[in-house]
Amino acid sequence: MITYIKESFEELKHNVTLPSRAESSNLMVIVAVFSILFALATWGVDTVFSKLIQLYFDTLN
């Protein structure tokens, strides 16, 4: 376990590069836009299914 942790820190020091501030900002905007779109799509599907279920149970009565 200790060896794994040491190797992980070595890899972080020598092999990992962080994106620039501008690139990070661009990626953050992309993630935010897709998150909003996915939330809206989920809300839309939920609304449609809710209406269909309500219509189904209304026709049973």
DSSP file (Angstrom, degrees, kcal/mol; ACC not computed):
  #  RESIDUE AA STRUCTURE BP1 BP2  ACC     N-H-->O    O-->H-N    N-H-->O    O-->H-N    TCO  KAPPA ALPHA  PHI   PSI    X-CA   Y-CA   Z-CA
    1    1 A M     >        0   0    0      0, 0.0     4,-2.1     0, 0.0     5,-0.2   0.000 360.0 360.0 360.0 -42.3    0.0    0.0    0.0
    2    2 A I  H  >  +     0   0    0      1,-0.2     4,-2.5     2,-0.2     5,-0.2   0.910 360.0  51.5 -62.9 -41.7    2.8    2.4    0.8
    3    3 A T  H  > S+     0   0    0      1,-0.2     4,-2.7     2,-0.2     5,-0.2   0.907 107.9  52.4 -62.5 -41.8    4.5    1.6   -2.5
    4    4 A Y  H  > S+     0   0    0      1,-0.2     4,-2.2     2,-0.2    -1,-0.2   0.918 110.5  47.3 -59.9 -44.7    1.3    2.3   -4.3
    5    5 A I  H  X S+     0   0    0     -4,-2.1     4,-2.2     2,-0.2    -2,-0.2   0.912 112.5  49.2 -65.4 -42.9    1.0    5.7   -2.6
    6    6 A K  H  X S+     0   0    0     -4,-2.5     4,-2.2     1,-0.2    -2,-0.2   0.925 112.3  47.9 -62.0 -44.5    4.6    6.6   -3.3
    7    7 A E  H  X S+     0   0    0     -4,-2.7     4,-2.4     1,-0.2    -1,-0.2   0.866 109.3  54.3 -65.8 -35.3    4.3    5.6   -7.0
    8    8 A S  H  X S+     0   0    0     -4,-2.2     4,-2.2    -5,-0.2    -1,-0.2   0.919 109.5  46.6 -64.1 -43.5    1.0    7.6   -7.3
    9    9 A F  H  X S+     0   0    0     -4,-2.2     4,-2.1     2,-0.2    -2,-0.2   0.886 111.3  52.1 -66.4 -38.1    2.7   10.8   -6.0
   10   10 A E  H  X S+     0   0    0     -4,-2.2     4,-2.3     2,-0.2     5,-0.3   0.915 109.7  49.3 -63.0 -42.7    5.7   10.2   -8.3
   11   11 A E  H  X>S+     0   0    0     -4,-2.4     4,-2.8     1,-0.2     5,-0.8   0.906 109.9  51.4 -63.9 -41.1    3.3    9.9  -11.3
   12   12 A L  H  X5S+     0   0    0     -4,-2.2     4,-0.5     1,-0.2    -1,-0.2   0.896 112.6  46.8 -61.4 -39.7    1.5   13.1  -10.3
   13   13 A K  H  <5S+     0   0    0     -4,-2.1    -2,-0.2    -5,-0.1    -1,-0.2   0.895 127.1  22.9 -68.7 -40.6    4.9   15.0  -10.1
   14   14 A H  H  <5S+     0   0    0     -4,-2.3    -2,-0.2    -5,-0.1    -3,-0.2   0.724 128.6  32.6-106.3 -24.1    6.3   13.8  -13.4
   15   15 A N  H  <5S+     0   0    0     -4,-2.8     2,-0.5    -5,-0.3    -3,-0.2   0.605  95.3  82.9-114.1 -13.6    3.5   12.7  -15.7
   16   16 A V     << -     0   0    0     -5,-0.8     2,-0.4    -4,-0.5    -1,-0.0  -0.808  51.2-172.9-101.6 130.7    0.5   14.9  -15.0
   17   17 A T        -     0   0    0     -2,-0.5    -4,-0.0    -3,-0.0    -3,-0.0  -0.973  17.5-136.6-120.0 137.1    0.1   18.3  -16.5
   18   18 A L        -     0   0    0     -2,-0.4     6,-0.0     1,-0.1     2,-0.0  -0.656  25.2-111.6 -88.9 145.2   -2.7   20.7  -15.5
   19   19 A P        -     0   0    0      0, 0.0    -1,-0.1     0, 0.0     0, 0.0  -0.293  39.5 -95.6 -69.9 160.7   -4.6   22.7  -18.2
   20   20 A S     >  -     0   0    0      1,-0.1     4,-2.5     4,-0.0     5,-0.2  -0.202  35.2-105.0 -70.0 168.6   -4.1   26.4  -18.4
   21   21 A R  H  > S+     0   0    0      1,-0.2     4,-2.2     2,-0.2     5,-0.1   0.897 121.4  50.3 -63.0 -40.7   -6.6   28.8  -16.7
   22   22 A A  H  > S+     0   0    0      2,-0.2     4,-2.3     1,-0.2    -1,-0.2   0.919 111.4  47.5 -65.0 -44.2   -8.2   29.7  -20.1
   23   23 A E  H  > S+     0   0    0      1,-0.2     4,-2.5     2,-0.2    -1,-0.2   0.900 111.2  51.7 -64.6 -40.2   -8.6   26.0  -21.1
   24   24 A S  H  X S+     0   0    0     -4,-2.5     4,-2.2     2,-0.2    -1,-0.2   0.901 109.6  49.8 -62.3 -40.9  -10.1   25.2  -17.7
   25   25 A S  H  X S+     0   0    0     -4,-2.2     4,-2.0     2,-0.2    -2,-0.2   0.917 110.9  49.1 -64.0 -43.6  -12.6   28.1  -18.0
   26   26 A N  H  X S+     0   0    0     -4,-2.3     4,-2.1     1,-0.2    -2,-0.2   0.922 112.4  47.8 -62.1 -44.1  -13.6   26.9  -21.5
   27   27 A L  H  X S+     0   0    0     -4,-2.5     4,-2.5     1,-0.2    -1,-0.2   0.872 108.9  54.6 -65.2 -36.6  -14.1   23.3  -20.2
   28   28 A M  H  X S+     0   0    0     -4,-2.2     4,-2.4     2,-0.2    -1,-0.2   0.899 108.1  49.1 -64.0 -40.0  -16.1   24.5  -17.3
   29   29 A V  H  X S+     0   0    0     -4,-2.0     4,-2.6     2,-0.2    -2,-0.2   0.915 110.9  50.1 -65.0 -42.9  -18.5   26.4  -19.6
   30   30 A I  H  X S+     0   0    0     -4,-2.1     4,-2.4     1,-0.2     5,-0.2   0.926 111.9  47.5 -61.5 -45.3  -18.9   23.3  -21.7
   31   31 A V  H  X S+     0   0    0     -4,-2.5     4,-2.2     1,-0.2    -1,-0.2   0.904 112.2  50.1 -62.9 -41.6  -19.6   21.1  -18.7
   32   32 A A  H  X S+     0   0    0     -4,-2.4     4,-2.3     2,-0.2    -2,-0.2   0.918 111.1  48.5 -63.8 -43.7  -22.1   23.7  -17.4
   33   33 A V  H  X S+     0   0    0     -4,-2.6     4,-2.5     1,-0.2    -2,-0.2   0.939 113.9  45.4 -63.4 -47.5  -24.0   23.9  -20.7
   34   34 A F  H  X S+     0   0    0     -4,-2.4     4,-2.5     1,-0.2    -1,-0.2   0.851 111.1  54.1 -66.9 -32.8  -24.2   20.2  -21.1
   35   35 A S  H  X S+     0   0    0     -4,-2.2     4,-2.3    -5,-0.2    -1,-0.2   0.918 110.5  46.2 -64.6 -42.7  -25.3   19.8  -17.5
   36   36 A I  H  X S+     0   0    0     -4,-2.3     4,-2.5     2,-0.2    -2,-0.2   0.920 113.3  49.0 -65.4 -43.8  -28.1   22.3  -18.0
   37   37 A L  H  X S+     0   0    0     -4,-2.5     4,-2.4     1,-0.2    -2,-0.2   0.913 112.1  48.3 -62.3 -42.5  -29.2   20.6  -21.3
   38   38 A F  H  X S+     0   0    0     -4,-2.5     4,-2.5     2,-0.2    -1,-0.2   0.898 111.2  50.7 -64.9 -40.2  -29.2   17.2  -19.6
   39   39 A A  H  X S+     0   0    0     -4,-2.3     4,-2.5     2,-0.2    -2,-0.2   0.908 111.3  48.2 -64.0 -41.4  -31.2   18.6  -16.7
   40   40 A L  H  X S+     0   0    0     -4,-2.5     4,-2.4     2,-0.2    -2,-0.2   0.898 111.6  49.7 -65.9 -40.0  -33.8   20.1  -19.1
   41   41 A A  H  X S+     0   0    0     -4,-2.4     4,-2.5     2,-0.2     5,-0.2   0.914 111.8  48.5 -64.0 -42.6  -34.0   16.8  -21.1
   42   42 A T  H  X S+     0   0    0     -4,-2.5     4,-2.5     1,-0.2    -2,-0.2   0.914 111.7  49.5 -63.3 -43.2  -34.5   14.9  -17.8
   43   43 A W  H  X S+     0   0    0     -4,-2.5     4,-2.4     2,-0.2    -2,-0.2   0.905 111.0  50.6 -61.6 -42.0  -37.2   17.3  -16.8
   44   44 A G  H  X S+     0   0    0     -4,-2.4     4,-2.4     2,-0.2    -2,-0.2   0.927 111.8  45.4 -63.3 -46.6  -38.9   17.0  -20.2
   45   45 A V  H  X S+     0   0    0     -4,-2.5     4,-2.6     1,-0.2     5,-0.2   0.909 113.2  51.2 -64.0 -41.7  -39.0   13.2  -20.1
   46   46 A D  H  X S+     0   0    0     -4,-2.5     4,-2.3    -5,-0.2    -2,-0.2   0.906 110.4  49.1 -61.1 -42.4  -40.2   13.3  -16.5
   47   47 A T  H  X S+     0   0    0     -4,-2.4     4,-2.4     2,-0.2    -2,-0.2   0.922 111.7  48.2 -64.0 -45.0  -43.0   15.7  -17.4
   48   48 A V  H  X S+     0   0    0     -4,-2.4     4,-2.5     1,-0.2    -2,-0.2   0.938 113.6  46.5 -62.7 -46.9  -44.1   13.6  -20.4
   49   49 A F  H  X S+     0   0    0     -4,-2.6     4,-2.6     1,-0.2     5,-0.2   0.886 111.2  52.9 -63.2 -38.1  -44.2   10.4  -18.4
   50   50 A S  H  X S+     0   0    0     -4,-2.3     4,-2.4    -5,-0.2    -1,-0.2   0.928 110.6  46.6 -62.4 -44.9  -46.0   12.1  -15.6
   51   51 A K  H  X S+     0   0    0     -4,-2.4     4,-2.6     2,-0.2    -2,-0.2   0.903 112.9  50.2 -64.0 -41.0  -48.7   13.3  -18.0
   52   52 A L  H  X S+     0   0    0     -4,-2.5     4,-2.4     2,-0.2    -2,-0.2   0.914 112.2  46.3 -64.9 -42.3  -49.0    9.9  -19.6
   53   53 A I  H  X S+     0   0    0     -4,-2.6     4,-2.5     2,-0.2     5,-0.2   0.910 113.4  49.4 -66.2 -41.7  -49.4    8.1  -16.2
   54   54 A Q  H  X S+     0   0    0     -4,-2.4     4,-2.0    -5,-0.2    -2,-0.2   0.917 111.9  48.6 -62.9 -42.8  -51.9   10.7  -15.1
   55   55 A L  H  X S+     0   0    0     -4,-2.6     4,-1.8     2,-0.2    -2,-0.2   0.909 110.7  51.6 -62.8 -42.6  -53.9   10.3  -18.3
   56   56 A Y  H  X S+     0   0    0     -4,-2.4     4,-1.0     1,-0.2    -2,-0.2   0.931 113.0  43.3 -60.2 -47.9  -53.8    6.5  -17.9
   57   57 A F  H  X S+     0   0    0     -4,-2.5     4,-0.8     1,-0.2    -1,-0.2   0.810 110.6  56.3 -73.2 -27.5  -55.1    6.5  -14.4
   58   58 A D  H  < S+     0   0    0     -4,-2.0     3,-0.3    -5,-0.2    -1,-0.2   0.851 106.0  51.2 -68.7 -33.3  -57.7    9.2  -15.3
   59   59 A T  H  < S+     0   0    0     -4,-1.8    -1,-0.2     1,-0.2    -2,-0.2   0.735 102.4  61.1 -76.6 -20.6  -59.1    6.8  -18.0
   60   60 A L  H  <        0   0    0     -4,-1.0    -1,-0.2     1,-0.2    -2,-0.2   0.793 360.0 360.0 -73.0 -27.6  -59.3    3.9  -15.5
   61   61 A N     <        0   0    0     -4,-0.8    -1,-0.2    -3,-0.3    -2,-0.2   0.468 360.0 360.0 -82.0 360.0  -61.8    5.9  -13.4
